[in-house]
Amino acid sequence: MAGGMAAIVAACGAVGSVWTVTGQPALAQTQPRPAIFAQCIACHTIERGRNGFGPSLAGVGGRRAASLPDYAYSPALKASGLIWTAASLDIWLTSPQKAVPGTKMPFRGIADPVRRKEVIDYLLTLK
């Protein structure tokens, strides 16, 4: 299991990796999925009610952090009081561990503000 966990952590933090995504539902979105979003899909789904290693990102815009009932969030994220807006997602995706110390999300963040905005804009289209 430790080797599998290491692979998941590496996938979540891989920059510039290309992942093939299959089996994801077609969603009505106002813009195409950015290539960098492949890093997110390595751990998350975009399907309501279906979590991966991380929680589903369907409907994340406007949702209270750590609010899905069927996912085991860290105590730190549960206590954060965050609401996922463009501004809070920008802070979170810059460095999850700095945004909420004690989070269990093993992702180092997206340093490039342009790429980060692409992900945020896409996340906010997911219903």
C-alpha positions as CSV (number, residue, x, y, z in Angstrom):
1,M,0.0,0.0,0.0
2,A,2.9,2.4,0.8
3,G,4.1,2.1,-2.8
4,G,0.6,2.8,-4.1
5,M,0.2,5.8,-1.9
6,A,3.5,7.2,-3.1
7,A,2.3,6.9,-6.7
8,I,-0.9,8.8,-5.8
9,V,1.0,11.5,-4.1
10,A,3.5,11.8,-7.0
11,A,0.6,12.0,-9.4
12,C,-1.1,14.7,-7.5
13,G,2.1,16.8,-7.5
14,A,3.3,16.1,-11.0
15,V,3.7,19.2,-13.0
16,G,3.2,19.0,-16.7
17,S,2.1,15.4,-16.7
18,V,-0.4,14.2,-19.2
19,W,-3.1,11.8,-17.9
20,T,-5.7,10.1,-19.9
21,V,-9.1,10.4,-18.3
22,T,-11.9,8.0,-19.1
23,G,-15.2,7.2,-17.6
24,Q,-15.9,10.8,-16.5
25,P,-19.5,11.9,-17.1
26,A,-20.2,14.6,-19.7
27,L,-21.0,17.8,-17.9
28,A,-22.4,21.1,-19.3
29,Q,-19.4,23.4,-19.0
30,T,-18.8,26.9,-20.4
31,Q,-15.2,26.2,-21.2
32,P,-12.9,23.3,-22.0
33,R,-11.0,21.4,-19.3
34,P,-7.5,22.9,-19.0
35,A,-4.6,20.5,-19.5
36,I,-3.3,21.2,-16.1
37,F,-6.6,19.9,-14.6
38,A,-5.2,16.4,-15.3
39,Q,-3.3,16.8,-12.0
40,C,-6.6,17.2,-10.2
41,I,-8.3,14.3,-11.9
42,A,-5.5,12.0,-10.7
43,C,-7.2,12.2,-7.2
44,H,-10.6,13.8,-7.6
45,T,-13.7,13.1,-9.8
46,I,-16.1,15.6,-11.3
47,E,-19.1,13.4,-10.7
48,R,-21.5,14.2,-7.9
49,G,-21.6,11.6,-5.2
50,R,-18.4,9.8,-6.4
51,N,-15.2,10.6,-4.6
52,G,-11.7,9.5,-5.5
53,F,-8.7,9.7,-3.3
54,G,-9.9,13.2,-2.9
55,P,-13.5,14.5,-2.7
56,S,-15.6,15.1,-5.8
57,L,-15.2,18.5,-7.3
58,A,-18.7,18.6,-8.8
59,G,-20.5,21.7,-7.6
60,V,-17.4,23.0,-5.7
61,G,-18.0,26.6,-6.5
62,G,-19.9,28.2,-3.5
63,R,-19.7,25.1,-1.4
64,R,-18.4,25.1,2.2
65,A,-15.0,23.4,2.4
66,A,-15.2,19.9,3.9
67,S,-18.9,19.7,3.6
68,L,-19.5,16.5,1.6
69,P,-20.9,13.9,4.0
70,D,-19.3,10.9,2.4
71,Y,-15.6,12.0,2.5
72,A,-13.2,11.9,5.5
73,Y,-11.7,15.4,5.5
74,S,-8.9,16.5,7.8
75,P,-9.9,18.2,11.1
76,A,-8.0,21.3,9.9
77,L,-10.1,21.7,6.7
78,K,-13.3,21.0,8.6
79,A,-12.5,23.8,11.0
80,S,-11.3,26.2,8.3
81,G,-14.7,27.8,7.6
82,L,-13.8,28.3,3.9
83,I,-16.3,28.7,1.2
84,W,-15.0,27.8,-2.2
85,T,-15.0,31.1,-4.2
86,A,-12.6,32.2,-6.9
87,A,-10.6,34.1,-4.2
88,S,-10.4,31.2,-1.7
89,L,-9.6,28.7,-4.5
90,D,-6.8,30.9,-5.6
91,I,-5.2,30.9,-2.2
92,W,-5.9,27.2,-1.7
93,L,-4.4,26.2,-5.1
94,T,-1.3,28.3,-4.6
95,S,-0.4,26.1,-1.6
96,P,-3.0,24.0,0.2
97,Q,-0.7,23.4,3.1
98,K,-0.1,27.1,3.7
99,A,-3.8,28.0,3.1
100,V,-4.9,25.4,5.7
101,P,-2.1,24.0,7.8
102,G,-2.9,20.4,8.6
103,T,-4.8,19.6,5.5
104,K,-4.3,16.1,4.1
105,M,-4.2,17.2,0.5
106,P,-0.8,16.1,-0.8
107,F,-0.5,18.7,-3.5
108,R,2.2,21.4,-3.5
109,G,0.1,23.9,-5.5
110,I,0.1,25.7,-8.8
111,A,2.7,28.5,-8.8
112,D,1.8,29.9,-12.2
113,P,-1.1,32.4,-11.7
114,V,-2.4,32.0,-15.3
115,R,-2.6,28.2,-15.0
116,R,-4.1,28.5,-11.6
117,K,-6.8,30.8,-12.9
118,E,-7.6,28.4,-15.7
119,V,-8.2,25.7,-13.1
120,I,-10.3,28.0,-11.0
121,D,-12.4,29.1,-13.9
122,Y,-13.0,25.5,-14.9
123,L,-13.9,24.4,-11.3
124,L,-16.5,27.1,-11.1
125,T,-18.3,25.7,-14.2
126,L,-18.7,22.3,-12.6
127,K,-22.3,21.7,-11.5
